């Protein structure tokens, strides 16, 4: 691979990093070709992509993101594959957990592909122990939905109170007018 081809690969990877709000770096070493193909198929079915890159290419592409990405250096050891997701930061973590369940890994076996690091909405997570945390992160759309729901809730309560109060008031007025007619 010549210098231009390498630079083109770094540029492509850099563009993917910038166009995806989340990407995970995982270690797929020791996995059979069949297992990697199963994992890639699962990624494709869920709208994600998994591709293996050299660590030096990943490092150069990370440098184009801006900000401090040196925390990811620990994740860039050994064989590295990058899992890209456009939808949410938790989707790849959920995908990894589902893949682990399907493979029925035992307690003392490190599941593969093992999470080495993740970049989610400009936040960096390193280590396989972060998988549970990452799987519970809410996406931007989920957070917006919750905020809208919270903002609508007080308005709905006021309208509900006014509606039910109006019915009570109308009932009281009707009762009073009927009493007046009966008395008069």
N, CA, C and O atoms as a DFTB+ gen file, in Angstrom:
736 C
 N C O
     1  1       0.852      -1.160       0.000
     2  2       0.000       0.000       0.000
     3  2       0.908       1.237       0.000
     4  3       1.769       1.388       0.866
     5  1       0.699       2.110      -0.982
     6  2       1.547       3.298      -1.065
     7  2       0.992       4.426      -0.185
     8  3      -0.081       4.300       0.404
     9  1       1.736       5.513      -0.111
    10  2       1.403       6.622       0.772
    11  2       0.036       7.231       0.446
    12  3      -0.715       7.574       1.359
    13  1      -0.295       7.370      -0.838
    14  2      -1.577       7.953      -1.235
    15  2      -2.745       7.062      -0.808
    16  3      -3.774       7.554      -0.345
    17  1      -2.577       5.761      -0.965
    18  2      -3.629       4.821      -0.567
    19  2      -3.840       4.858       0.945
    20  3      -4.973       4.807       1.423
    21  1      -2.738       4.946       1.691
    22  2      -2.844       5.036       3.142
    23  2      -3.559       6.315       3.558
    24  3      -4.417       6.296       4.440
    25  1      -3.201       7.422       2.919
    26  2      -3.843       8.697       3.253
    27  2      -5.320       8.670       2.882
    28  3      -6.146       9.223       3.607
    29  1      -5.659       8.042       1.777
    30  2      -7.060       7.922       1.379
    31  2      -7.843       7.114       2.412
    32  3      -8.988       7.440       2.724
    33  1      -7.219       6.055       2.942
    34  2      -7.871       5.232       3.972
    35  2      -8.070       6.036       5.257
    36  3      -9.131       5.951       5.876
    37  1      -7.070       6.810       5.664
    38  2      -7.193       7.658       6.855
    39  2      -8.282       8.704       6.636
    40  3      -9.067       8.971       7.546
    41  1      -8.343       9.295       5.457
    42  2      -9.375      10.295       5.155
    43  2     -10.765       9.681       5.208
    44  3     -11.696      10.285       5.740
    45  1     -10.905       8.476       4.655
    46  2     -12.191       7.775       4.689
    47  2     -12.606       7.490       6.134
    48  3     -13.758       7.704       6.513
    49  1     -11.664       7.009       6.926
    50  2     -11.946       6.693       8.324
    51  2     -12.287       7.967       9.107
    52  3     -13.199       7.967       9.933
    53  1     -11.566       9.025       8.846
    54  2     -11.820      10.318       9.497
    55  2     -13.223      10.820       9.168
    56  3     -13.928      11.325      10.041
    57  1     -13.622      10.680       7.914
    58  2     -14.958      11.093       7.491
    59  2     -16.032      10.270       8.207
    60  3     -17.069      10.803       8.602
    61  1     -15.779       8.972       8.371
    62  2     -16.734       8.120       9.089
    63  2     -16.838       8.539      10.549
    64  3     -17.933       8.579      11.110
    65  1     -15.697       8.852      11.168
    66  2     -15.717       9.294      12.558
    67  2     -16.546      10.566      12.704
    68  3     -17.296      10.716      13.669
    69  1     -16.413      11.467      11.761
    70  2     -17.130      12.734      11.848
    71  2     -18.611      12.600      11.511
    72  3     -19.423      13.388      11.996
    73  1     -18.975      11.627      10.699
    74  2     -20.377      11.474      10.297
    75  2     -21.173      10.549      11.216
    76  3     -22.392      10.441      11.079
    77  1     -20.500       9.888      12.143
    78  2     -21.185       9.002      13.089
    79  2     -21.054       9.583      14.491
    80  3     -19.962       9.964      14.911
    81  1     -22.175       9.651      15.217
    82  2     -22.101      10.219      16.555
    83  2     -21.552       9.217      17.568
    84  3     -21.271       9.580      18.710
    85  1     -21.400       7.972      17.161
    86  2     -20.851       6.960      18.070
    87  2     -20.050       5.937      17.282
    88  3     -20.441       5.507      16.197
    89  1     -18.918       5.563      17.863
    90  2     -18.170       4.433      17.324
    91  2     -17.464       3.729      18.468
    92  3     -17.025       4.352      19.435
    93  1     -17.367       2.417      18.333
    94  2     -16.736       1.580      19.345
    95  2     -15.512       0.928      18.720
    96  3     -15.529       0.554      17.547
    97  1     -14.455       0.794      19.507
    98  2     -13.268       0.071      19.075
    99  2     -13.275      -1.254      19.812
   100  3     -13.351      -1.292      21.040
   101  1     -13.196      -2.338      19.059
   102  2     -13.310      -3.673      19.641
   103  2     -12.180      -4.562      19.154
   104  3     -11.616      -4.348      18.081
   105  1     -11.863      -5.552      19.955
   106  2     -10.822      -6.528      19.639
   107  2     -11.495      -7.809      19.167
   108  3     -12.193      -8.474      19.932
   109  1     -11.281      -8.144      17.913
   110  2     -11.877      -9.351      17.348
   111  2     -10.841     -10.444      17.136
   112  3     -11.114     -11.432      16.454
   113  1      -9.646     -10.278      17.717
   114  2      -8.593     -11.278      17.523
   115  2      -9.036     -12.616      18.105
   116  3      -9.690     -12.672      19.146
   117  1      -8.678     -13.660      17.433
   118  2      -9.034     -15.002      17.887
   119  2     -10.399     -15.471      17.432
   120  3     -10.758     -16.627      17.656
   121  1     -11.163     -14.607      16.802
   122  2     -12.479     -15.016      16.303
   123  2     -12.306     -15.699      14.953
   124  3     -11.468     -15.302      14.143
   125  1     -13.097     -16.711      14.728
   126  2     -13.050     -17.386      13.433
   127  2     -13.689     -16.489      12.378
   128  3     -14.436     -15.565      12.702
   129  1     -13.394     -16.765      11.141
   130  2     -13.968     -16.005      10.040
   131  2     -15.490     -16.107      10.068
   132  3     -16.188     -15.124       9.816
   133  1     -15.995     -17.285      10.372
   134  2     -17.449     -17.486      10.435
   135  2     -18.081     -16.614      11.519
   136  3     -19.135     -16.016      11.298
   137  1     -17.448     -16.539      12.681
   138  2     -17.983     -15.710      13.787
   139  2     -17.926     -14.231      13.429
   140  3     -18.867     -13.490      13.713
   141  1     -16.832     -13.795      12.810
   142  2     -16.728     -12.386      12.396
   143  2     -17.800     -12.070      11.362
   144  3     -18.414     -11.004      11.406
   145  1     -18.026     -12.992      10.434
   146  2     -19.079     -12.782       9.434
   147  2     -20.458     -12.732      10.090
   148  3     -21.304     -11.934       9.684
   149  1     -20.698     -13.576      11.103
   150  2     -21.963     -13.524      11.846
   151  2     -22.128     -12.170      12.520
   152  3     -23.210     -11.582      12.504
   153  1     -21.041     -11.682      13.113
   154  2     -21.084     -10.394      13.800
   155  2     -21.337      -9.263      12.793
   156  3     -22.148      -8.373      13.048
   157  1     -20.655      -9.300      11.676
   158  2     -20.859      -8.255      10.654
   159  2     -22.289      -8.295      10.112
   160  3     -22.880      -7.247       9.851
   161  1     -22.839      -9.475       9.946
   162  2     -24.218      -9.611       9.460
   163  2     -25.189      -8.988      10.464
   164  3     -26.114      -8.273      10.078
   165  1     -24.972      -9.262      11.758
   166  2     -25.807      -8.679      12.806
   167  2     -25.687      -7.153      12.789
   168  3     -26.685      -6.447      12.929
   169  1     -24.470      -6.653      12.617
   170  2     -24.249      -5.201      12.514
   171  2     -25.033      -4.626      11.341
   172  3     -25.736      -3.625      11.482
   173  1     -24.909      -5.263      10.191
   174  2     -25.588      -4.787       8.984
   175  2     -27.101      -4.774       9.184
   176  3     -27.770      -3.817       8.794
   177  1     -27.644      -5.832       9.791
   178  2     -29.086      -5.926      10.021
   179  2     -29.593      -4.832      10.951
   180  3     -30.768      -4.468      10.896
   181  1     -28.725      -4.311      11.796
   182  2     -29.122      -3.258      12.739
   183  2     -28.644      -1.875      12.290
   184  3     -28.679      -0.923      13.070
   185  1     -28.205      -1.766      11.052
   186  2     -27.814      -0.469      10.514
   187  2     -26.460       0.030      10.987
   188  3     -26.219       1.236      11.028
   189  1     -25.577      -0.893      11.344
   190  2     -24.239      -0.524      11.797
   191  2     -23.210      -1.180      10.893
   192  3     -23.542      -2.017      10.053
   193  1     -21.962      -0.790      11.077
   194  2     -20.883      -1.327      10.257
   195  2     -19.701      -1.663      11.157
   196  3     -19.369      -0.906      12.069
   197  1     -19.067      -2.807      10.893
   198  2     -17.862      -3.211      11.622
   199  2     -16.759      -3.467      10.607
   200  3     -16.936      -4.225       9.653
   201  1     -15.613      -2.820      10.829
   202  2     -14.500      -2.972       9.909
   203  2     -13.196      -2.927      10.692
   204  3     -13.066      -2.150      11.637
   205  1     -12.226      -3.760      10.302
   206  2     -10.930      -3.827      10.963
   207  2      -9.966      -2.849      10.292
   208  3      -9.870      -2.792       9.066
   209  1      -9.255      -2.083      11.120
   210  2      -8.274      -1.105      10.643
   211  2      -6.976      -1.256      11.431
   212  3      -6.968      -1.805      12.533
   213  1      -5.898      -0.773      10.864
   214  2      -4.636      -0.711      11.593
   215  2      -4.753       0.404      12.641
   216  3      -5.372       1.439      12.394
   217  1      -4.152       0.175      13.806
   218  2      -4.221       1.151      14.889
   219  2      -3.640       2.506      14.490
   220  3      -4.151       3.544      14.912
   221  1      -2.584       2.508      13.684
   222  2      -1.980       3.782      13.272
   223  2      -2.960       4.598      12.428
   224  3      -2.985       5.824      12.536
   225  1      -3.766       3.941      11.592
   226  2      -4.763       4.646      10.790
   227  2      -5.858       5.222      11.694
   228  3      -6.304       6.355      11.509
   229  1      -6.278       4.416      12.674
   230  2      -7.309       4.879      13.610
   231  2      -6.804       6.108      14.365
   232  3      -7.526       7.096      14.503
   233  1      -5.565       6.045      14.853
   234  2      -4.984       7.161      15.619
   235  2      -4.956       8.439      14.770
   236  3      -5.347       9.508      15.241
   237  1      -4.492       8.324      13.515
   238  2      -4.424       9.497      12.641
   239  2      -5.817      10.058      12.368
   240  3      -5.997      11.275      12.321
   241  1      -6.791       9.189      12.190
   242  2      -8.160       9.643      11.938
   243  2      -8.755      10.280      13.195
   244  3      -9.495      11.259      13.097
   245  1      -8.443       9.741      14.366
   246  2      -8.929      10.326      15.615
   247  2      -8.387      11.739      15.817
   248  3      -9.076      12.603      16.360
   249  1      -7.172      11.965      15.386
   250  2      -6.562      13.289      15.530
   251  2      -7.327      14.356      14.758
   252  3      -7.250      15.536      15.100
   253  1      -8.060      13.963      13.731
   254  2      -8.819      14.936      12.940
   255  2     -10.131      15.334      13.612
   256  3     -10.774      16.292      13.184
   257  1     -10.539      14.610      14.661
   258  2     -11.802      14.909      15.333
   259  2     -11.753      16.208      16.122
   260  3     -12.783      16.839      16.358
   261  1     -10.576      16.596      16.519
   262  2     -10.479      17.757      17.393
   263  2     -10.756      17.315      18.822
   264  3     -11.364      16.267      19.040
   265  1     -10.332      18.075      19.764
   266  2     -10.503      17.680      21.151
   267  2      -9.426      16.679      21.546
   268  3      -8.582      16.298      20.735
   269  1      -9.472      16.270      22.786
   270  2      -8.467      15.355      23.314
   271  2      -8.955      13.914      23.199
   272  3      -9.873      13.504      23.910
   273  1      -8.346      13.158      22.312
   274  2      -8.713      11.748      22.131
   275  2      -7.595      10.824      22.595
   276  3      -7.575       9.646      22.239
   277  1      -6.657      11.355      23.392
   278  2      -5.524      10.531      23.836
   279  2      -5.962       9.407      24.774
   280  3      -5.240       8.424      24.939
   281  1      -7.142       9.545      25.390
   282  2      -7.648       8.469      26.247
   283  2      -7.878       7.186      25.445
   284  3      -7.873       6.089      26.003
   285  1      -8.075       7.329      24.161
   286  2      -8.325       6.162      23.310
   287  2      -7.044       5.392      23.004
   288  3      -7.109       4.296      22.447
   289  1      -5.879       5.943      23.356
   290  2      -4.616       5.280      23.044
   291  2      -4.527       3.891      23.670
   292  3      -3.949       2.984      23.071
   293  1      -5.093       3.710      24.872
   294  2      -5.083       2.387      25.511
   295  2      -5.882       1.373      24.697
   296  3      -5.572       0.182      24.691
   297  1      -6.907       1.858      24.014
   298  2      -7.741       0.968      23.201
   299  2      -7.065       0.585      21.891
   300  3      -7.481      -0.361      21.223
   301  1      -6.026       1.320      21.530
   302  2      -5.376       1.076      20.243
   303  2      -4.151       0.184      20.393
   304  3      -3.055       0.535      19.955
   305  1      -4.346      -0.944      21.001
   306  2      -3.299      -1.961      21.137
   307  2      -3.880      -3.277      20.637
   308  3      -5.054      -3.570      20.862
   309  1      -3.068      -4.055      19.971
   310  2      -3.561      -5.319      19.422
   311  2      -4.395      -5.068      18.185
   312  3      -4.345      -3.991      17.592
   313  1      -5.164      -6.076      17.801
   314  2      -6.019      -5.949      16.618
   315  2      -7.247      -5.112      16.973
   316  3      -7.867      -5.319      18.016
   317  1      -7.594      -4.170      16.100
   318  2      -8.730      -3.290      16.379
   319  2      -9.695      -3.239      15.214
   320  3      -9.304      -3.094      14.055
   321  1     -10.953      -3.362      15.551
   322  2     -12.021      -3.165      14.593
   323  2     -12.878      -2.017      15.084
   324  3     -12.971      -1.786      16.289
   325  1     -13.500      -1.303      14.181
   326  2     -14.324      -0.164      14.562
   327  2     -15.777      -0.464      14.199
   328  3     -16.090      -0.869      13.080
   329  1     -16.638      -0.256      15.166
   330  2     -18.073      -0.465      15.014
   331  2     -18.728       0.916      14.966
   332  3     -18.691       1.661      15.945
   333  1     -19.326       1.248      13.826
   334  2     -19.919       2.565      13.608
   335  2     -21.431       2.500      13.767
   336  3     -22.077       1.556      13.312
   337  1     -21.992       3.533      14.430
   338  2     -23.439       3.634      14.593
   339  2     -23.868       5.076      14.410
   340  3     -23.273       5.984      14.988
   341  1     -24.904       5.290      13.603
   342  2     -25.440       6.640      13.416
   343  2     -26.610       6.909      14.346
   344  3     -26.890       8.061      14.677
   345  1     -27.296       5.853      14.769
   346  2     -28.540       6.087      15.489
   347  2     -28.347       6.516      16.937
   348  3     -28.821       7.589      17.310
   349  1     -27.682       5.736      17.758
   350  2     -27.511       6.132      19.154
   351  2     -26.230       5.539      19.713
   352  3     -25.669       4.591      19.163
   353  1     -25.787       6.111      20.805
   354  2     -24.559       5.645      21.438
   355  2     -24.705       4.317      22.131
   356  3     -23.716       3.615      22.343
   357  1     -25.924       3.958      22.490
   358  2     -26.131       2.699      23.198
   359  2     -26.381       1.523      22.262
   360  3     -26.257       0.371      22.680
   361  1     -26.728       1.784      21.017
   362  2     -27.053       0.704      20.075
   363  2     -25.904      -0.293      19.891
   364  3     -26.159      -1.497      19.912
   365  1     -24.646       0.150      19.710
   366  2     -23.567      -0.829      19.571
   367  2     -23.360      -1.668      20.837
   368  3     -23.054      -2.857      20.752
   369  1     -23.528      -1.051      22.003
   370  2     -23.373      -1.797      23.261
   371  2     -24.446      -2.873      23.366
   372  3     -24.164      -4.001      23.768
   373  1     -25.664      -2.526      23.007
   374  2     -26.754      -3.505      23.029
   375  2     -26.496      -4.617      22.017
   376  3     -26.768      -5.786      22.288
   377  1     -25.970      -4.246      20.849
   378  2     -25.637      -5.238      19.830
   379  2     -24.571      -6.204      20.355
   380  3     -24.701      -7.416      20.186
   381  1     -23.517      -5.678      20.992
   382  2     -22.466      -6.536      21.546
   383  2     -23.037      -7.480      22.597
   384  3     -22.715      -8.668      22.603
   385  1     -23.876      -6.965      23.481
   386  2     -24.469      -7.806      24.521
   387  2     -25.331      -8.913      23.908
   388  3     -25.286     -10.059      24.354
   389  1     -26.114      -8.564      22.886
   390  2     -26.950      -9.569      22.214
   391  2     -26.086     -10.626      21.528
   392  3     -26.406     -11.815      21.558
   393  1     -24.988     -10.185      20.911
   394  2     -24.091     -11.125      20.250
   395  2     -23.456     -12.065      21.269
   396  3     -23.320     -13.261      21.011
   397  1     -23.067     -11.532      22.418
   398  2     -22.477     -12.368      23.473
   399  2     -23.478     -13.420      23.943
   400  3     -23.120     -14.582      24.136
   401  1     -24.740     -13.007      24.129
   402  2     -25.773     -13.957      24.568
   403  2     -25.964     -15.062      23.531
   404  3     -26.080     -16.238      23.877
   405  1     -25.995     -14.671      22.260
   406  2     -26.206     -15.645      21.183
   407  2     -25.049     -16.634      21.095
   408  3     -25.245     -17.789      20.718
   409  1     -23.846     -16.185      21.443
   410  2     -22.674     -17.064      21.381
   411  2     -22.529     -17.905      22.637
   412  3     -21.719     -18.831      22.672
   413  1     -23.305     -17.594      23.669
   414  2     -23.312     -18.338      24.943
   415  2     -21.913     -18.462      25.533
   416  3     -21.426     -19.561      25.798
   417  1     -21.280     -17.310      25.733
   418  2     -19.956     -17.312      26.351
   419  2     -20.086     -17.686      27.816
   420  3     -21.029     -17.273      28.490
   421  1     -19.127     -18.475      28.308
   422  2     -19.121     -18.870      29.716
   423  2     -18.623     -17.743      30.598
   424  3     -18.200     -16.697      30.105
   425  1     -18.674     -17.961      31.910
   426  2     -18.283     -16.931      32.869
   427  2     -16.804     -16.578      32.788
   428  3     -16.451     -15.407      32.931
   429  1     -15.947     -17.535      32.568
   430  2     -14.510     -17.303      32.597
   431  2     -13.918     -17.031      31.216
   432  3     -12.698     -16.990      31.056
   433  1     -14.773     -16.849      30.234
   434  2     -14.316     -16.613      28.869
   435  2     -14.545     -15.141      28.520
   436  3     -15.636     -14.610      28.727
   437  1     -13.513     -14.491      27.991
   438  2     -13.676     -13.112      27.546
   439  2     -14.421     -13.122      26.222
   440  3     -13.934     -13.687      25.242
   441  1     -15.594     -12.502      26.181
   442  2     -16.371     -12.506      24.938
   443  2     -15.694     -11.675      23.860
   444  3     -15.042     -10.671      24.148
   445  1     -15.856     -12.103      22.629
   446  2     -15.279     -11.403      21.480
   447  2     -16.396     -11.030      20.522
   448  3     -17.357     -11.791      20.408
   449  1     -16.327      -9.933      19.848
   450  2     -15.312      -8.902      19.926
   451  2     -15.407      -8.144      21.244
   452  3     -16.484      -7.698      21.640
   453  1     -14.273      -8.004      21.917
   454  2     -14.218      -7.363      23.227
   455  2     -14.136      -5.851      23.067
   456  3     -13.344      -5.339      22.274
   457  1     -14.955      -5.151      23.822
   458  2     -14.939      -3.698      23.788
   459  2     -13.629      -3.180      24.360
   460  3     -13.239      -3.544      25.469
   461  1     -12.951      -2.324      23.595
   462  2     -11.716      -1.706      24.075
   463  2     -11.940      -0.230      24.383
   464  3     -11.311       0.314      25.291
   465  1     -12.817       0.416      23.647
   466  2     -13.100       1.825      23.869
   467  2     -14.280       2.280      23.032
   468  3     -14.645       1.637      22.048
   469  1     -14.870       3.394      23.433
   470  2     -16.012       3.934      22.703
   471  2     -15.965       5.453      22.725
   472  3     -15.490       6.067      23.681
   473  1     -16.462       6.034      21.663
   474  2     -16.574       7.482      21.526
   475  2     -18.042       7.753      21.246
   476  3     -18.557       7.400      20.185
   477  1     -18.718       8.388      22.212
   478  2     -20.151       8.631      22.080
   479  2     -20.418      10.102      22.359
   480  3     -20.200      10.580      23.472
   481  1     -20.886      10.811      21.354
   482  2     -21.202      12.233      21.491
   483  2     -20.095      12.998      22.205
   484  3     -20.356      13.716      23.170
   485  1     -18.867      12.848      21.735
   486  2     -17.676      13.543      22.239
   487  2     -17.243      13.085      23.631
   488  3     -16.384      13.723      24.239
   489  1     -17.809      12.005      24.146
   490  2     -17.364      11.430      25.419
   491  2     -16.637      10.132      25.120
   492  3     -17.012       9.391      24.211
   493  1     -15.593       9.864      25.894
   494  2     -14.772       8.678      25.653
   495  2     -14.918       7.710      26.816
   496  3     -14.854       8.100      27.981
   497  1     -15.114       6.452      26.480
   498  2     -15.215       5.371      27.459
   499  2     -14.183       4.323      27.080
   500  3     -14.103       3.935      25.914
   501  1     -13.396       3.859      28.037
   502  2     -12.404       2.833      27.718
   503  2     -12.572       1.644      28.638
   504  3     -12.877       1.786      29.822
   505  1     -12.370       0.478      28.075
   506  2     -12.417      -0.761      28.827
   507  2     -13.716      -1.510      28.647
   508  3     -14.779      -0.919      28.460
   509  1     -13.606      -2.827      28.706
   510  2     -14.768      -3.695      28.532
   511  2     -15.766      -3.530      29.668
   512  3     -16.948      -3.830      29.498
   513  1     -15.308      -3.053      30.830
   514  2     -16.200      -2.867      31.968
   515  2     -17.200      -1.728      31.744
   516  3     -18.132      -1.571      32.532
   517  1     -17.025      -0.947      30.703
   518  2     -17.919       0.164      30.390
   519  2     -19.125      -0.264      29.549
   520  3     -20.002       0.553      29.267
   521  1     -19.175      -1.525      29.149
   522  2     -20.247      -1.994      28.264
   523  2     -21.627      -1.795      28.887
   524  3     -22.550      -1.354      28.203
   525  1     -21.780      -2.108      30.152
   526  2     -23.080      -1.955      30.817
   527  2     -23.480      -0.481      30.862
   528  3     -24.638      -0.144      30.614
   529  1     -22.538       0.388      31.174
   530  2     -22.803       1.832      31.202
   531  2     -23.229       2.314      29.823
   532  3     -24.201       3.057      29.688
   533  1     -22.504       1.891      28.813
   534  2     -22.800       2.318      27.443
   535  2     -24.169       1.835      26.973
   536  3     -24.841       2.526      26.207
   537  1     -24.585       0.655      27.427
   538  2     -25.867       0.115      26.966
   539  2     -27.054       0.877      27.551
   540  3     -28.173       0.756      27.051
   541  1     -26.821       1.662      28.605
   542  2     -27.921       2.412      29.217
   543  2     -27.939       3.881      28.819
   544  3     -28.824       4.624      29.244
   545  1     -26.979       4.308      28.014
   546  2     -26.952       5.706      27.569
   547  2     -28.164       5.971      26.685
   548  3     -28.490       5.184      25.796
   549  1     -28.811       7.078      26.944
   550  2     -29.965       7.439      26.127
   551  2     -29.493       8.267      24.942
   552  3     -28.600       9.106      25.062
   553  1     -30.107       8.016      23.812
   554  2     -29.784       8.747      22.594
   555  2     -30.394      10.134      22.601
   556  3     -31.248      10.452      23.428
   557  1     -29.945      10.943      21.677
   558  2     -30.417      12.319      21.567
   559  2     -31.935      12.371      21.392
   560  3     -32.608      13.173      22.039
   561  1     -32.471      11.521      20.522
   562  2     -33.910      11.524      20.273
   563  2     -34.696      11.101      21.512
   564  3     -35.765      11.646      21.786
   565  1     -34.167      10.125      22.265
   566  2     -34.833       9.691      23.498
   567  2     -34.870      10.826      24.515
   568  3     -35.893      11.050      25.161
   569  1     -33.760      11.538      24.658
   570  2     -33.704      12.655      25.603
   571  2     -34.644      13.780      25.198
   572  3     -35.318      14.363      26.048
   573  1     -34.694      14.087      23.913
   574  2     -35.611      15.123      23.425
   575  2     -37.054      14.714      23.701
   576  3     -37.865      15.537      24.125
   577  1     -37.371      13.449      23.462
   578  2     -38.721      12.944      23.739
   579  2     -39.086      13.066      25.211
   580  3     -40.210      13.440      25.546
   581  1     -38.138      12.750      26.094
   582  2     -38.401      12.872      27.527
   583  2     -38.624      14.326      27.924
   584  3     -39.520      14.627      28.712
   585  1     -37.808      15.229      27.379
   586  2     -37.955      16.646      27.700
   587  2     -39.304      17.167      27.226
   588  3     -39.984      17.889      27.956
   589  1     -39.693      16.807      26.011
   590  2     -40.990      17.232      25.492
   591  2     -42.113      16.689      26.376
   592  3     -43.073      17.397      26.680
   593  1     -41.983      15.432      26.783
   594  2     -42.985      14.835      27.673
   595  2     -43.069      15.562      29.002
   596  3     -44.160      15.800      29.522
   597  1     -41.915      15.912      29.550
   598  2     -41.898      16.643      30.822
   599  2     -42.494      18.037      30.669
   600  3     -43.198      18.515      31.559
   601  1     -42.217      18.684      29.553
   602  2     -42.770      20.016      29.326
   603  2     -44.278      19.971      29.097
   604  3     -44.992      20.887      29.504
   605  1     -44.764      18.926      28.458
   606  2     -46.194      18.805      28.193
   607  2     -46.971      18.396      29.441
   608  3     -48.152      18.721      29.571
   609  1     -46.329      17.701      30.340
   610  2     -47.007      17.172      31.516
   611  2     -47.685      18.255      32.350
   612  3     -48.865      18.097      32.664
   613  1     -47.007      19.357      32.734
   614  2     -47.704      20.381      33.515
   615  2     -48.876      20.999      32.762
   616  3     -49.920      21.268      33.357
   617  1     -48.715      21.226      31.462
   618  2     -49.805      21.799      30.674
   619  2     -51.004      20.848      30.648
   620  3     -52.150      21.285      30.757
   621  1     -50.739      19.570      30.505
   622  2     -51.829      18.586      30.501
   623  2     -52.533      18.566      31.851
   624  3     -53.757      18.451      31.913
   625  1     -51.758      18.677      32.942
   626  2     -52.360      18.677      34.284
   627  2     -53.248      19.899      34.485
   628  3     -54.332      19.786      35.057
   629  1     -52.802      21.075      34.019
   630  2     -53.595      22.293      34.154
   631  2     -54.882      22.177      33.346
   632  3     -55.961      22.505      33.839
   633  1     -54.767      21.714      32.115
   634  2     -55.953      21.560      31.255
   635  2     -56.914      20.551      31.863
   636  3     -58.126      20.763      31.868
   637  1     -56.376      19.469      32.369
   638  2     -57.212      18.451      32.997
   639  2     -57.927      19.018      34.215
   640  3     -59.122      18.790      34.402
   641  1     -57.196      19.758      35.044
   642  2     -57.811      20.344      36.233
   643  2     -58.894      21.346      35.848
   644  3     -59.961      21.378      36.460
   645  1     -58.618      22.167      34.829
   646  2     -59.612      23.136      34.385
   647  2     -60.834      22.443      33.806
   648  3     -61.964      22.869      34.044
   649  1     -60.614      21.381      33.050
   650  2     -61.734      20.652      32.453
   651  2     -62.597      20.017      33.524
   652  3     -63.821      20.153      33.500
   653  1     -61.976      19.332      34.454
   654  2     -62.751      18.665      35.493
   655  2     -63.369      19.709      36.419
   656  3     -64.486      19.522      36.901
   657  1     -62.656      20.802      36.671
   658  2     -63.201      21.874      37.504
   659  2     -64.387      22.520      36.829
   660  3     -65.364      22.870      37.490
   661  1     -64.315      22.681      35.529
   662  2     -65.417      23.272      34.776
   663  2     -66.664      22.412      34.868
   664  3     -67.773      22.933      34.986
   665  1     -66.490      21.118      34.816
   666  2     -67.635      20.209      34.934
   667  2     -68.244      20.316      36.328
   668  3     -69.466      20.324      36.482
   669  1     -67.380      20.399      37.343
   670  2     -67.877      20.529      38.720
   671  2     -68.619      21.845      38.887
   672  3     -69.691      21.881      39.491
   673  1     -68.056      22.929      38.356
   674  2     -68.669      24.251      38.466
   675  2     -70.020      24.270      37.765
   676  3     -70.993      24.816      38.285
   677  1     -70.070      23.670      36.581
   678  2     -71.341      23.612      35.853
   679  2     -72.364      22.807      36.651
   680  3     -73.538      23.176      36.697
   681  1     -71.944      21.738      37.267
   682  2     -72.847      20.916      38.082
   683  2     -73.363      21.676      39.293
   684  3     -74.539      21.573      39.645
   685  1     -72.472      22.447      39.937
   686  2     -72.874      23.234      41.112
   687  2     -73.871      24.304      40.704
   688  3     -74.880      24.505      41.380
   689  1     -73.592      25.002      39.585
   690  2     -74.505      26.042      39.116
   691  2     -75.865      25.468      38.748
   692  3     -76.898      26.080      39.020
   693  1     -75.863      24.306      38.135
   694  2     -77.126      23.660      37.760
   695  2     -77.925      23.300      39.008
   696  3     -79.136      23.511      39.063
   697  1     -77.243      22.762      39.995
   698  2     -77.903      22.377      41.251
   699  2     -78.478      23.605      41.946
   700  3     -79.609      23.571      42.431
   701  1     -77.706      24.691      41.999
   702  2     -78.180      25.918      42.630
   703  2     -79.382      26.489      41.895
   704  3     -80.340      26.941      42.523
   705  1     -79.334      26.471      40.559
   706  2     -80.461      27.015      39.793
   707  2     -81.699      26.153      39.961
   708  3     -82.814      26.675      39.987
   709  1     -81.523      24.832      40.077
   710  2     -82.669      23.956      40.295
   711  2     -83.274      24.183      41.671
   712  3     -84.494      24.127      41.829
   713  1     -82.424      24.443      42.681
   714  2     -82.900      24.727      44.027
   715  2     -83.689      26.045      44.046
   716  3     -84.719      26.155      44.710
   717  1     -83.174      27.059      43.291
   718  2     -83.832      28.333      43.215
   719  2     -85.205      28.209      42.572
   720  3     -86.169      28.823      43.031
   721  1     -85.294      27.426      41.526
   722  2     -86.571      27.219      40.813
   723  2     -87.546      26.465      41.706
   724  3     -88.741      26.757      41.703
   725  1     -87.046      25.499      42.467
   726  2     -87.900      24.705      43.340
   727  2     -88.376      25.575      44.514
   728  3     -89.506      25.416      44.975
   729  1     -87.538      26.480      44.994
   730  2     -87.889      27.323      46.127
   731  2     -88.826      28.454      45.682
   732  3     -89.661      28.898      46.471
   733  1     -88.705      28.919      44.461
   734  2     -89.451      30.090      43.991
   735  2     -90.698      29.774      43.308
   736  3     -91.409      30.678      42.870
